[in-house]
Amino acid sequence: QVQLVESGGGLVQAGGSLRLSCAASGRTFSNYAMGWFRQAPGKEREFVGNINWNGGNTHYADSVKGRFSISRDNAKNTVYLQMNSLKPEDTAVYYCAAAYSSTTTSGAGYDYWGQGTQVTVSS
């Protein structure tokens, strides 16, 4: 089992920045690729980005490319989502997830999920 706990969400004005953290415990963190997803009210969950086991490879959704960046610190068992130039349409609950097999953009490929953290961007 891997337990994931997100933090760092909140209310921010458009154009602002937030950094989300996802702390992992349980099994060896570096064995897992990590992903970030989000779900806005009334919408389906969508892929935001992911990072491979050692941080050497990242992939982002087109909607966040150039504004968001993912990093990880395996010594701290933590993955981060740095969000810059935030827009009202970024408002959602953000989830981190762990995938044992490989990096994937599909939520079905992830084995463990956090409880989510709310990000609200005001216009």
N, C-alpha and C positions, 0 to 999 in steps of 0.2 A: 504494500500500500504506500502511496505517496499522498501526503497532505499538503495542500496548497492554500495559502492565505494571501489575498491581495490587500493592498493598502495604498493610500495616496490620492484617492479620488476626492472630488469636491466640486465647488462652484467656482468658475473662472469666467472672465469676460472674453469675448471673441478677440482673437489675436494673442491671447495669453498662452501660458505653458503649464503643464503638469507633468510630474513623473510618477508613474505607478510602479509599485514594487510587488513582487510575488515571492514570498518566502516558502521554500519547500522543506519538508521533513519526511523521514521514513527511509525509503530506499536511496541508493546512490544517485544523487542529483545529476551527475555528469553522464549517467547512462541514458538520459532523456533529452530529446529535443523538446523545446518549449514553444508554445504558441499563445498568441493573444487573440481573443475574439470579443465581439461586442454585440449587444442586442438593445435596440431602441424600442420604445413602447409601440406595440402594434406591428413590429417588424420581426423578421426572422433573424436569428443569430448570423453574424457575418464574420468572416476571417479578416483580421487586421494585419497580422504578420507572424513570422516564426523565426526561430534561431536554432541552429544545429547544436550538437552536444558541446562543442568547444568554442562556440561563438564565431567560428570562422565563416559562417554562411548565414545570411539573413534573406528574407523574402517578405515583400509587403504588398498589400492590396493597392491597386491604383489610386484609390480614394485618399490614401494617407502617405503615399510615396513622396519623399522629399520633406515631409513635415514630422513624421514619426520615426523613431529609431529604437531598436531592441538591442539590449546587451545583457550579458549574464556574468555573474561572478560565482564560479563553481566553488570557490573556497568559502563563500558565504551562503551557498545554496539559494541564491536569489537571482531572479530575472527581472529586468526593468523594461518599462515602456516609457520612453521620453516623448512627450507630445508637445509640439510647438505649433504656433500659428493656428490655434484651435478655432474651429468654426462651430456655429450652433448645431450643424448637422452631425457633429461628433458626439453630441449628447447621447449617452447610452450607459448601460451597465457593462463594465469591462471585466472579462474573465481571462484568467490564465489557465493553461492546460498543459499536460505533460504527455508526450508520446514516446513509448519505448522503442518502437520500430524505426521510424525515420521521420523526417520533417514532411509535413503534409499540410495542405490548405483546407482539408476537409475535417470538420469537427468529429466525424465518425472515426478518424484515425487517432484520436487522443484517448488516453486511458484514464486520466485523472483530471479533475476540474476543481478550481477554487469556487468560492461562494459569490464572487463578484464584488466590484466596487463601483459606485455611481459616479459618473462624470457628467456634469451639467455645464454647458457653455451658453452664456447669456449674450444676446445681441446688443 
